Structure formats: C-alpha cells, structure tokens
Amino acid sequence: MLTLRQLFLANNAQTTDFPLLLEFERAEGVYMYDAGGKATMDLISGIGVSNIGHSNPYVIDAIKQQVDKYMHLMVYGEYVQTPQVRFAEKLVSLLPDSLQSVYFTNSGAEAVEGALKLAKRYTGRHQMIACYNSYHGSTHGALSMMGNEEFKQAYRPLLPGTSFIRFNHTGDLELITQETACVILETIQGEAGIRVPDLAYMQALRARCSATGTLLILDENQTAFGRTGKLFAFEHFGIEPDILVLGKALGGGMPLGAFVASSQIMGALKDNPILGHITTFGGHPVCCASGLASLEFLLKENLVSQVAEKEAIFKHLLIHPAIKQIRGKGLMMAIELESFELNKKIIDRCIENGIITDWFLHCSNSMRIAPPLIITPAEIEKACDIILESIRFYTN
C-alpha cells in the first residue's frame, strides 16, 4: 500500500521538484503537529494567512454555525446572504468613507483581476502600471503585472498595455499620465524581500494619480489586518487608495479575497455590459462567516496594538554577523543573508529544529519572518534561538 507521501507525489500536482513533503495532522495557535506529536512553529503564517493562529475556537465556532444554516446558494451578487452582508458592513466601517463597496472573490489573485478590470472599465483607459519586483498573483492578469520576467517569460503573450516603474523612486512617477488607467502596487512589497516605501513617495504617488485621473490600486493581500502594526498598511502613509485589494488573512484561514472601491467606481461593473465581473464561489458564506469572526477576534484581543512590541523583540534578538540587514514593518520582516545557498541551508535546518520559515520569490537570499500575530514574547525568543543556532551552524 502506498504511503500518503507517495500518493501525494503520484496524484497531486507539483509546483517544484523539491516540495517540503512535511505532513501535519493538526494545527493550533502558532504550532502545527505531525503524527508523532512533534510541534513545528509556523513562522510564516501559511504565507500571510493565519494572522490569528491556527484553529482559533472563535472562528471554528462561526464556521460550524454557518455550515448548519447553508453553504453555497447562488453565484455572487444575486442573493442577500447574511455572512456576506455582515462582513462587508464590518469591513467598510473600518475603512475610509471612499471605500464603501466590497466585491468578494475566491482569492487575492482573483481580487487583483477584478480590480484591474474595474479600473479599465471605469476610466475607459487601457494602460496599466505596476512596479518592478512586484507580486500580485499567478493568474494571467495578475501575472502580467508581476515585475519579474523570470516568472513570466514562459507564459507570454500576457496582457498588452502594461509597463513598470521602480518602487519608491519618485522620478518614475512622471510615467503616470492621462492615458494610465491604474497603478497597482503592494503598499509594502512582499516577494521583493519586504521593501517599505518612503512617506514622501507614497504621498507623491497618490498626488500624481489624482492629478492624472489614474486609479490607485493598493494590493494589501499580505499587509492588511494588522500585519504591519496598522489594520491596513496604507494608514502608515496618510493616503487612501481608489481600489483596495484584500486576500490571505481576510478569510480567517478559509479561501477568500475582495476588492473594495467607492460605490461610484464599483458601479461601472453593472452595465455596458452587465455582469462585468462574475464569480460562482466568491464570497462563499462559510468563508465570509470565518473572515468576520477572525476580524472580530483580531479587534477584540487588540492584537494590532501588540505588533510593534513583538517586532522590536525579533530585531533585538536577531543579531549575528551573517545577518546583513533586517527589513520590514511590524511582523512582516526579511532577514538578509549572503546568498540563497546559505539562506536555504539555514531554512532547512530551522525546519528540522521545529520552525517553518521561507525565502522570497524575488529576493531569495532573504528569510521570511511573518508569524501569527498571537505569537508570545516567549515564543519569539524560542524562534530566534533556533534561527541563530541554525545560522551559527553554517557560519561559525
């Protein structure tokens, strides 16, 4: 009889020739557990998803209650479904008044697709601008806006009318013109190795988009819901996007995305043609119930207010000559090392010793640190001890 691992390799599509092949039977808090009971700390939150940890009882209870009522009823946007309505109501109550209309999708990538379509439809323009080293997803439209040719070249032709500017370079903003439908960028670049823009750059970007009638799309798939020490990362910069993209932690561990705009902008999807964006499972009622419960827990426990202190503990403890730099904002950090080869060895040893970390698509010599926001100071110290031991093992 084949083992579960053998069946995985035989029947489940692979994305690399070297999957981690870790098997976990359950997860709780910041830990995942294998069949033998070994605990492994999740220091990347399943890549930005598990903001409030795994198997949160408040979220699980909300999911169970919704499952007992109904699951899928109809394609998105036709029936009045309580979980969708209540979650949208909560989200807009926490956002600027200009962001009042929520379109729920299946994922962050689909939310990017919807946001790009909306920008073209509303402005009547076709040119779209993104940043070099950006990452917005792997579907065709999102891939077109990825600023790394290595990941795109095998899939061309992609969307026409796309161009790129340098992130955090104010001089490049002149390339935004009255022909530009939208500029899409991550409020803080993730897969580029956690690049935080300057306040002046973000405000100049907002001003340039406003002056040219260009819609500013901020992709907060990785940065929203407290990850950076604010509920939404754009709050650090004193600006508001025209369209906000959400995903990952939005669903509280369930698959969910959203793009949010003003009612006026969002209304462009309703006619000429009607049904400007269609999704069967977007805003699934169970996912929305999970997402709302997750957000309520985040707010009730004041987790966002604890992020800066926890960031400081990481930065205080992670000191070693091999660490060239620690970049980031809140619990979204990158530890820069000499090379990918060294980074990969250290990551693998960390996994052997009980913590999951990772590298970045566009910055492979840097290690990702993005734990659940519920991580305790004692757990941070434990994680840092393991990281430092792993670094010393290969550098001393």
C-alpha beads as a LAMMPS data file, in Angstrom:
LAMMPS data file: protein, C-alpha beads

396 atoms
395 bonds

1 atom types
1 bond types

-500.0 500.0 xlo xhi
-500.0 500.0 ylo yhi
-500.0 500.0 zlo zhi

Masses

1 110.0

Atoms # bond

1 1 1 0.000 0.000 0.000
2 1 1 1.309 3.430 -0.910
3 1 1 2.058 5.892 1.849
4 1 1 0.339 9.261 1.996
5 1 1 3.563 10.897 0.806
6 1 1 3.793 8.559 -2.178
7 1 1 0.159 9.236 -3.064
8 1 1 0.801 12.982 -2.804
9 1 1 3.697 12.727 -5.244
10 1 1 1.740 10.446 -7.582
11 1 1 -1.625 12.221 -7.704
12 1 1 -1.255 15.823 -6.535
13 1 1 0.113 18.359 -8.993
14 1 1 3.561 19.607 -8.004
15 1 1 4.837 23.173 -8.276
16 1 1 8.526 22.321 -7.844
17 1 1 10.755 19.258 -7.994
18 1 1 11.573 19.723 -4.312
19 1 1 8.374 20.094 -2.217
20 1 1 8.904 20.210 1.534
21 1 1 6.896 16.981 1.998
22 1 1 6.010 17.812 5.586
23 1 1 2.958 16.021 6.975
24 1 1 0.847 17.592 9.706
25 1 1 -2.191 16.079 11.381
26 1 1 -3.432 19.124 13.256
27 1 1 -2.594 22.754 13.995
28 1 1 -3.316 25.029 16.927
29 1 1 -2.113 28.526 17.747
30 1 1 1.331 29.085 16.240
31 1 1 2.106 25.349 16.017
32 1 1 1.492 22.500 13.585
33 1 1 1.786 18.877 14.766
34 1 1 2.814 15.729 12.909
35 1 1 1.542 12.211 13.534
36 1 1 4.140 11.657 16.238
37 1 1 3.125 14.799 18.090
38 1 1 6.191 16.852 17.136
39 1 1 5.350 20.560 17.221
40 1 1 6.583 22.893 14.497
41 1 1 6.189 26.650 14.887
42 1 1 4.642 28.347 11.863
43 1 1 6.758 31.480 11.482
44 1 1 5.230 32.456 8.123
45 1 1 1.504 32.063 8.904
46 1 1 0.987 29.789 5.905
47 1 1 2.341 32.748 3.857
48 1 1 0.332 35.518 5.428
49 1 1 -2.956 33.700 6.048
50 1 1 -3.099 32.620 9.697
51 1 1 -2.939 36.053 11.312
52 1 1 -4.733 34.908 14.461
53 1 1 -3.144 31.472 14.518
54 1 1 -4.453 28.044 13.608
55 1 1 -7.740 26.514 14.748
56 1 1 -8.979 29.571 16.567
57 1 1 -12.056 28.371 18.524
58 1 1 -13.980 31.602 17.864
59 1 1 -13.531 31.180 14.116
60 1 1 -14.254 27.450 14.130
61 1 1 -17.482 28.052 16.023
62 1 1 -18.567 30.643 13.451
63 1 1 -17.824 28.204 10.629
64 1 1 -19.812 25.418 12.290
65 1 1 -22.783 27.686 12.908
66 1 1 -22.855 28.786 9.268
67 1 1 -22.480 25.237 7.911
68 1 1 -25.578 24.270 9.885
69 1 1 -27.548 27.048 8.132
70 1 1 -26.418 26.886 4.487
71 1 1 -23.380 26.779 2.256
72 1 1 -23.416 27.769 -1.420
73 1 1 -26.749 29.142 -2.642
74 1 1 -26.099 31.182 -5.791
75 1 1 -23.416 32.939 -7.807
76 1 1 -22.120 36.074 -6.107
77 1 1 -24.160 39.266 -6.134
78 1 1 -27.739 37.978 -6.519
79 1 1 -28.986 36.740 -3.146
80 1 1 -28.862 38.661 0.126
81 1 1 -26.704 36.341 2.227
82 1 1 -26.186 37.328 5.857
83 1 1 -22.459 36.395 6.147
84 1 1 -21.581 38.479 3.083
85 1 1 -23.633 41.461 4.221
86 1 1 -22.344 41.462 7.797
87 1 1 -18.711 41.029 6.769
88 1 1 -18.889 43.808 4.186
89 1 1 -20.592 46.043 6.747
90 1 1 -17.767 45.438 9.222
91 1 1 -15.022 45.981 6.662
92 1 1 -16.339 49.312 5.392
93 1 1 -16.827 50.524 8.971
94 1 1 -13.048 50.217 9.395
95 1 1 -12.108 51.790 6.059
96 1 1 -12.197 55.394 4.782
97 1 1 -15.574 56.650 3.598
98 1 1 -14.380 56.448 -0.016
99 1 1 -14.104 52.657 0.262
100 1 1 -17.714 51.606 0.741
101 1 1 -18.431 48.846 -1.763
102 1 1 -16.955 45.336 -1.316
103 1 1 -16.787 42.726 -4.062
104 1 1 -15.923 39.342 -2.534
105 1 1 -13.918 36.860 -4.612
106 1 1 -12.370 33.441 -4.137
107 1 1 -8.802 34.627 -3.645
108 1 1 -6.428 37.561 -3.633
109 1 1 -5.378 36.847 -7.211
110 1 1 -8.981 36.981 -8.393
111 1 1 -9.408 40.215 -6.464
112 1 1 -6.467 41.644 -8.425
113 1 1 -8.095 40.515 -11.668
114 1 1 -11.355 42.205 -10.692
115 1 1 -9.581 45.408 -9.644
116 1 1 -7.701 45.652 -12.958
117 1 1 -10.906 45.096 -14.948
118 1 1 -12.733 47.666 -12.857
119 1 1 -10.019 50.282 -13.405
120 1 1 -10.102 49.810 -17.185
121 1 1 -13.890 49.841 -17.289
122 1 1 -14.286 52.922 -15.075
123 1 1 -11.598 55.067 -16.709
124 1 1 -12.054 53.878 -20.288
125 1 1 -8.269 53.657 -20.482
126 1 1 -6.085 50.639 -21.219
127 1 1 -2.589 51.363 -19.934
128 1 1 -1.707 49.806 -16.576
129 1 1 1.425 50.352 -14.498
130 1 1 2.980 48.137 -11.830
131 1 1 6.347 48.065 -10.058
132 1 1 9.460 46.064 -10.737
133 1 1 9.789 43.086 -8.366
134 1 1 6.078 43.190 -7.604
135 1 1 3.953 40.127 -6.972
136 1 1 0.171 40.181 -7.402
137 1 1 -0.686 36.532 -8.085
138 1 1 -0.237 33.889 -10.774
139 1 1 -3.387 34.157 -12.890
140 1 1 -2.856 35.705 -16.321
141 1 1 -3.846 39.268 -15.476
142 1 1 -2.046 39.279 -12.142
143 1 1 0.986 37.656 -13.743
144 1 1 1.029 40.418 -16.360
145 1 1 1.549 42.903 -13.521
146 1 1 4.351 40.898 -11.898
147 1 1 7.625 42.755 -12.076
148 1 1 9.917 39.772 -12.577
149 1 1 10.474 38.479 -16.090
150 1 1 11.856 35.123 -14.913
151 1 1 8.417 34.058 -13.694
152 1 1 6.579 35.491 -16.719
153 1 1 8.551 34.600 -19.827
154 1 1 7.159 31.082 -20.226
155 1 1 3.571 32.356 -20.333
156 1 1 3.727 35.167 -22.871
157 1 1 1.822 36.721 -24.543
158 1 1 0.282 38.354 -21.488
159 1 1 -1.867 41.483 -21.148
160 1 1 -0.878 44.304 -23.508
161 1 1 -0.563 47.889 -22.339
162 1 1 1.425 47.099 -19.212
163 1 1 4.553 48.924 -18.070
164 1 1 6.672 49.133 -14.942
165 1 1 8.198 51.739 -12.666
166 1 1 10.732 51.439 -9.875
167 1 1 9.242 51.073 -6.422
168 1 1 9.989 54.016 -4.139
169 1 1 11.552 56.107 -6.954
170 1 1 9.663 59.392 -7.146
171 1 1 11.170 60.325 -10.513
172 1 1 9.416 57.412 -12.211
173 1 1 6.006 58.807 -11.291
174 1 1 6.187 61.048 -14.367
175 1 1 5.428 57.909 -16.395
176 1 1 1.883 58.007 -14.978
177 1 1 -0.143 60.032 -17.483
178 1 1 -3.716 60.779 -18.515
179 1 1 -3.546 57.591 -20.591
180 1 1 -2.983 55.447 -17.499
181 1 1 -5.999 53.514 -16.198
182 1 1 -4.364 52.405 -12.975
183 1 1 -1.220 51.984 -10.981
184 1 1 -1.155 48.829 -8.896
185 1 1 1.415 48.247 -6.216
186 1 1 1.840 46.463 -2.929
187 1 1 1.671 49.001 -0.121
188 1 1 4.781 47.255 1.187
189 1 1 6.461 44.973 -1.325
190 1 1 6.386 41.371 -0.124
191 1 1 8.119 38.987 -2.508
192 1 1 10.762 41.623 -3.237
193 1 1 12.020 40.920 0.277
194 1 1 9.863 43.318 2.338
195 1 1 10.522 46.772 0.910
196 1 1 8.914 49.639 2.825
197 1 1 8.396 52.830 0.770
198 1 1 9.073 56.347 1.991
199 1 1 6.198 58.503 3.192
200 1 1 7.060 61.171 0.616
201 1 1 6.991 58.632 -2.223
202 1 1 3.576 57.277 -1.314
203 1 1 2.097 60.749 -0.974
204 1 1 3.628 61.812 -4.294
205 1 1 2.203 58.674 -5.911
206 1 1 -1.254 59.492 -4.580
207 1 1 -0.970 63.066 -5.807
208 1 1 0.204 62.018 -9.289
209 1 1 -2.643 59.527 -9.677
210 1 1 -5.172 62.154 -8.600
211 1 1 -3.727 64.731 -10.986
212 1 1 -3.908 62.387 -13.994
213 1 1 -7.244 60.744 -13.190
214 1 1 -5.470 57.427 -12.677
215 1 1 -6.911 54.933 -10.200
216 1 1 -4.513 53.878 -7.453
217 1 1 -4.874 50.179 -6.595
218 1 1 -3.160 49.090 -3.396
219 1 1 -2.600 45.356 -3.076
220 1 1 -2.790 44.511 0.629
221 1 1 -3.004 40.757 0.282
222 1 1 -0.008 40.367 2.588
223 1 1 -0.122 43.603 4.579
224 1 1 -3.709 44.012 5.790
225 1 1 -5.290 43.085 9.110
226 1 1 -2.577 44.198 11.480
227 1 1 0.430 42.570 9.882
228 1 1 2.386 45.854 9.766
229 1 1 1.138 47.358 13.033
230 1 1 -1.841 49.112 11.441
231 1 1 -5.102 47.476 10.451
232 1 1 -4.292 48.419 6.846
233 1 1 -0.771 49.313 5.757
234 1 1 -1.839 52.402 3.778
235 1 1 -2.645 54.005 7.141
236 1 1 1.104 54.415 7.713
237 1 1 1.317 56.824 4.779
238 1 1 -1.672 59.118 5.193
239 1 1 -3.191 58.184 1.838
240 1 1 -6.250 56.333 0.549
241 1 1 -6.401 54.042 -2.476
242 1 1 -9.120 54.192 -5.101
243 1 1 -9.310 50.404 -5.055
244 1 1 -8.092 48.203 -2.195
245 1 1 -7.250 44.543 -2.775
246 1 1 -7.542 42.065 0.106
247 1 1 -6.912 38.337 0.483
248 1 1 -4.879 35.827 2.516
249 1 1 -5.803 36.698 6.148
250 1 1 -9.173 38.088 5.002
251 1 1 -10.855 34.686 5.271
252 1 1 -9.530 33.669 8.680
253 1 1 -8.000 30.521 7.164
254 1 1 -10.705 29.998 4.541
255 1 1 -10.270 30.943 0.853
256 1 1 -11.486 34.496 0.310
257 1 1 -10.470 37.687 -1.456
258 1 1 -12.028 41.086 -2.076
259 1 1 -11.585 44.337 -3.923
260 1 1 -13.082 47.449 -2.383
261 1 1 -13.879 50.797 -4.024
262 1 1 -16.400 53.621 -3.888
263 1 1 -19.945 52.815 -4.935
264 1 1 -19.467 55.099 -7.930
265 1 1 -16.397 53.265 -9.198
266 1 1 -17.775 49.810 -8.409
267 1 1 -20.972 50.667 -10.237
268 1 1 -19.068 50.501 -13.531
269 1 1 -19.351 46.709 -13.397
270 1 1 -23.161 46.793 -13.514
271 1 1 -23.803 47.860 -17.095
272 1 1 -22.451 48.067 -20.627
273 1 1 -22.071 45.138 -20.250
274 1 1 -23.961 43.883 -17.234
275 1 1 -22.218 41.290 -15.057
276 1 1 -18.861 42.970 -15.529
277 1 1 -17.236 40.515 -13.154
278 1 1 -18.737 37.131 -12.313
279 1 1 -17.698 34.591 -9.701
280 1 1 -19.545 31.451 -8.677
281 1 1 -17.994 30.846 -5.276
282 1 1 -16.732 34.334 -4.458
283 1 1 -17.914 35.437 -1.031
284 1 1 -18.806 31.885 -0.039
285 1 1 -20.999 32.201 3.073
286 1 1 -18.826 29.889 5.175
287 1 1 -15.702 31.812 4.191
288 1 1 -17.363 35.136 4.993
289 1 1 -18.504 33.845 8.388
290 1 1 -14.938 32.738 9.069
291 1 1 -13.491 36.050 7.919
292 1 1 -15.852 38.121 10.029
293 1 1 -15.112 36.037 13.126
294 1 1 -11.381 36.349 12.511
295 1 1 -11.602 40.129 12.199
296 1 1 -13.763 40.384 15.325
297 1 1 -11.224 38.325 17.285
298 1 1 -8.336 40.451 15.991
299 1 1 -10.066 43.609 17.195
300 1 1 -11.367 42.174 20.477
301 1 1 -7.911 40.962 21.533
302 1 1 -6.200 44.217 20.467
303 1 1 -3.622 42.207 18.540
304 1 1 -2.694 45.078 16.231
305 1 1 -1.520 47.212 19.144
306 1 1 0.947 44.471 20.165
307 1 1 2.678 44.161 16.805
308 1 1 5.304 46.899 17.239
309 1 1 6.479 45.467 20.568
310 1 1 6.796 41.980 19.078
311 1 1 8.674 43.346 16.084
312 1 1 11.131 45.008 18.472
313 1 1 11.812 41.704 20.250
314 1 1 12.700 39.999 16.971
315 1 1 15.022 42.836 15.965
316 1 1 16.652 42.972 19.399
317 1 1 17.415 39.248 19.465
318 1 1 18.326 38.549 15.844
319 1 1 21.869 39.882 15.886
320 1 1 24.658 37.974 14.130
321 1 1 27.472 38.986 11.747
322 1 1 25.895 36.847 8.998
323 1 1 22.692 38.915 9.140
324 1 1 23.332 41.809 6.786
325 1 1 20.043 43.583 7.367
326 1 1 16.561 43.134 8.815
327 1 1 13.930 44.938 6.748
328 1 1 10.265 45.233 7.481
329 1 1 7.305 46.758 9.191
330 1 1 5.624 45.085 12.136
331 1 1 5.524 41.292 11.932
332 1 1 6.451 41.334 8.252
333 1 1 10.229 41.072 8.085
334 1 1 13.063 39.895 5.881
335 1 1 16.416 38.719 7.239
336 1 1 19.022 39.330 4.553
337 1 1 21.865 36.824 4.278
338 1 1 24.820 36.492 1.929
339 1 1 23.284 34.138 -0.642
340 1 1 20.337 31.911 -1.479
341 1 1 22.522 28.851 -0.894
342 1 1 23.261 29.897 2.696
343 1 1 19.690 31.016 3.266
344 1 1 18.270 27.696 2.040
345 1 1 20.588 25.688 4.302
346 1 1 19.570 27.771 7.308
347 1 1 15.884 27.490 6.437
348 1 1 16.157 23.709 6.130
349 1 1 17.913 23.441 9.488
350 1 1 15.273 25.668 11.082
351 1 1 12.597 23.284 9.795
352 1 1 14.499 20.293 11.211
353 1 1 14.662 22.090 14.559
354 1 1 10.979 22.975 14.717
355 1 1 10.211 26.258 12.975
356 1 1 8.908 26.953 9.474
357 1 1 10.390 29.889 7.631
358 1 1 10.913 30.544 3.930
359 1 1 12.590 32.678 1.246
360 1 1 11.107 35.257 -1.131
361 1 1 10.349 34.794 -4.833
362 1 1 12.220 37.916 -5.917
363 1 1 14.773 38.018 -3.083
364 1 1 15.985 34.502 -2.468
365 1 1 18.851 35.480 -0.154
366 1 1 16.408 36.780 2.471
367 1 1 14.464 34.795 5.058
368 1 1 10.769 35.462 5.660
369 1 1 9.514 36.217 9.187
370 1 1 5.727 36.675 9.387
371 1 1 4.308 34.725 12.349
372 1 1 0.716 34.751 13.551
373 1 1 0.039 37.970 15.446
374 1 1 -0.826 35.914 18.542
375 1 1 2.800 34.805 18.951
376 1 1 4.021 35.434 22.513
377 1 1 7.326 37.014 23.576
378 1 1 8.454 33.610 24.877
379 1 1 7.669 32.012 21.515
380 1 1 9.557 34.787 19.739
381 1 1 12.601 34.099 21.924
382 1 1 12.363 30.396 21.124
383 1 1 12.128 31.078 17.406
384 1 1 15.087 33.467 17.497
385 1 1 17.196 30.913 19.392
386 1 1 16.532 28.343 16.660
387 1 1 17.263 30.806 13.848
388 1 1 20.530 31.922 15.458
389 1 1 21.612 28.337 16.148
390 1 1 20.919 27.485 12.512
391 1 1 22.942 30.483 11.329
392 1 1 25.849 29.616 13.640
393 1 1 25.796 26.013 12.434
394 1 1 26.663 27.101 8.879
395 1 1 28.738 30.225 9.506
396 1 1 30.915 29.658 12.597

Bonds

1 1 1 2
2 1 2 3
3 1 3 4
4 1 4 5
5 1 5 6
6 1 6 7
7 1 7 8
8 1 8 9
9 1 9 10
10 1 10 11
11 1 11 12
12 1 12 13
13 1 13 14
14 1 14 15
15 1 15 16
16 1 16 17
17 1 17 18
18 1 18 19
19 1 19 20
20 1 20 21
21 1 21 22
22 1 22 23
23 1 23 24
24 1 24 25
25 1 25 26
26 1 26 27
27 1 27 28
28 1 28 29
29 1 29 30
30 1 30 31
31 1 31 32
32 1 32 33
33 1 33 34
34 1 34 35
35 1 35 36
36 1 36 37
37 1 37 38
38 1 38 39
39 1 39 40
40 1 40 41
41 1 41 42
42 1 42 43
43 1 43 44
44 1 44 45
45 1 45 46
46 1 46 47
47 1 47 48
48 1 48 49
49 1 49 50
50 1 50 51
51 1 51 52
52 1 52 53
53 1 53 54
54 1 54 55
55 1 55 56
56 1 56 57
57 1 57 58
58 1 58 59
59 1 59 60
60 1 60 61
61 1 61 62
62 1 62 63
63 1 63 64
64 1 64 65
65 1 65 66
66 1 66 67
67 1 67 68
68 1 68 69
69 1 69 70
70 1 70 71
71 1 71 72
72 1 72 73
73 1 73 74
74 1 74 75
75 1 75 76
76 1 76 77
77 1 77 78
78 1 78 79
79 1 79 80
80 1 80 81
81 1 81 82
82 1 82 83
83 1 83 84
84 1 84 85
85 1 85 86
86 1 86 87
87 1 87 88
88 1 88 89
89 1 89 90
90 1 90 91
91 1 91 92
92 1 92 93
93 1 93 94
94 1 94 95
95 1 95 96
96 1 96 97
97 1 97 98
98 1 98 99
99 1 99 100
100 1 100 101
101 1 101 102
102 1 102 103
103 1 103 104
104 1 104 105
105 1 105 106
106 1 106 107
107 1 107 108
108 1 108 109
109 1 109 110
110 1 110 111
111 1 111 112
112 1 112 113
113 1 113 114
114 1 114 115
115 1 115 116
116 1 116 117
117 1 117 118
118 1 118 119
119 1 119 120
120 1 120 121
121 1 121 122
122 1 122 123
123 1 123 124
124 1 124 125
125 1 125 126
126 1 126 127
127 1 127 128
128 1 128 129
129 1 129 130
130 1 130 131
131 1 131 132
132 1 132 133
133 1 133 134
134 1 134 135
135 1 135 136
136 1 136 137
137 1 137 138
138 1 138 139
139 1 139 140
140 1 140 141
141 1 141 142
142 1 142 143
143 1 143 144
144 1 144 145
145 1 145 146
146 1 146 147
147 1 147 148
148 1 148 149
149 1 149 150
150 1 150 151
151 1 151 152
152 1 152 153
153 1 153 154
154 1 154 155
155 1 155 156
156 1 156 157
157 1 157 158
158 1 158 159
159 1 159 160
160 1 160 161
161 1 161 162
162 1 162 163
163 1 163 164
164 1 164 165
165 1 165 166
166 1 166 167
167 1 167 168
168 1 168 169
169 1 169 170
170 1 170 171
171 1 171 172
172 1 172 173
173 1 173 174
174 1 174 175
175 1 175 176
176 1 176 177
177 1 177 178
178 1 178 179
179 1 179 180
180 1 180 181
181 1 181 182
182 1 182 183
183 1 183 184
184 1 184 185
185 1 185 186
186 1 186 187
187 1 187 188
188 1 188 189
189 1 189 190
190 1 190 191
191 1 191 192
192 1 192 193
193 1 193 194
194 1 194 195
195 1 195 196
196 1 196 197
197 1 197 198
198 1 198 199
199 1 199 200
200 1 200 201
201 1 201 202
202 1 202 203
203 1 203 204
204 1 204 205
205 1 205 206
206 1 206 207
207 1 207 208
208 1 208 209
209 1 209 210
210 1 210 211
211 1 211 212
212 1 212 213
213 1 213 214
214 1 214 215
215 1 215 216
216 1 216 217
217 1 217 218
218 1 218 219
219 1 219 220
220 1 220 221
221 1 221 222
222 1 222 223
223 1 223 224
224 1 224 225
225 1 225 226
226 1 226 227
227 1 227 228
228 1 228 229
229 1 229 230
230 1 230 231
231 1 231 232
232 1 232 233
233 1 233 234
234 1 234 235
235 1 235 236
236 1 236 237
237 1 237 238
238 1 238 239
239 1 239 240
240 1 240 241
241 1 241 242
242 1 242 243
243 1 243 244
244 1 244 245
245 1 245 246
246 1 246 247
247 1 247 248
248 1 248 249
249 1 249 250
250 1 250 251
251 1 251 252
252 1 252 253
253 1 253 254
254 1 254 255
255 1 255 256
256 1 256 257
257 1 257 258
258 1 258 259
259 1 259 260
260 1 260 261
261 1 261 262
262 1 262 263
263 1 263 264
264 1 264 265
265 1 265 266
266 1 266 267
267 1 267 268
268 1 268 269
269 1 269 270
270 1 270 271
271 1 271 272
272 1 272 273
273 1 273 274
274 1 274 275
275 1 275 276
276 1 276 277
277 1 277 278
278 1 278 279
279 1 279 280
280 1 280 281
281 1 281 282
282 1 282 283
283 1 283 284
284 1 284 285
285 1 285 286
286 1 286 287
287 1 287 288
288 1 288 289
289 1 289 290
290 1 290 291
291 1 291 292
292 1 292 293
293 1 293 294
294 1 294 295
295 1 295 296
296 1 296 297
297 1 297 298
298 1 298 299
299 1 299 300
300 1 300 301
301 1 301 302
302 1 302 303
303 1 303 304
304 1 304 305
305 1 305 306
306 1 306 307
307 1 307 308
308 1 308 309
309 1 309 310
310 1 310 311
311 1 311 312
312 1 312 313
313 1 313 314
314 1 314 315
315 1 315 316
316 1 316 317
317 1 317 318
318 1 318 319
319 1 319 320
320 1 320 321
321 1 321 322
322 1 322 323
323 1 323 324
324 1 324 325
325 1 325 326
326 1 326 327
327 1 327 328
328 1 328 329
329 1 329 330
330 1 330 331
331 1 331 332
332 1 332 333
333 1 333 334
334 1 334 335
335 1 335 336
336 1 336 337
337 1 337 338
338 1 338 339
339 1 339 340
340 1 340 341
341 1 341 342
342 1 342 343
343 1 343 344
344 1 344 345
345 1 345 346
346 1 346 347
347 1 347 348
348 1 348 349
349 1 349 350
350 1 350 351
351 1 351 352
352 1 352 353
353 1 353 354
354 1 354 355
355 1 355 356
356 1 356 357
357 1 357 358
358 1 358 359
359 1 359 360
360 1 360 361
361 1 361 362
362 1 362 363
363 1 363 364
364 1 364 365
365 1 365 366
366 1 366 367
367 1 367 368
368 1 368 369
369 1 369 370
370 1 370 371
371 1 371 372
372 1 372 373
373 1 373 374
374 1 374 375
375 1 375 376
376 1 376 377
377 1 377 378
378 1 378 379
379 1 379 380
380 1 380 381
381 1 381 382
382 1 382 383
383 1 383 384
384 1 384 385
385 1 385 386
386 1 386 387
387 1 387 388
388 1 388 389
389 1 389 390
390 1 390 391
391 1 391 392
392 1 392 393
393 1 393 394
394 1 394 395
395 1 395 396
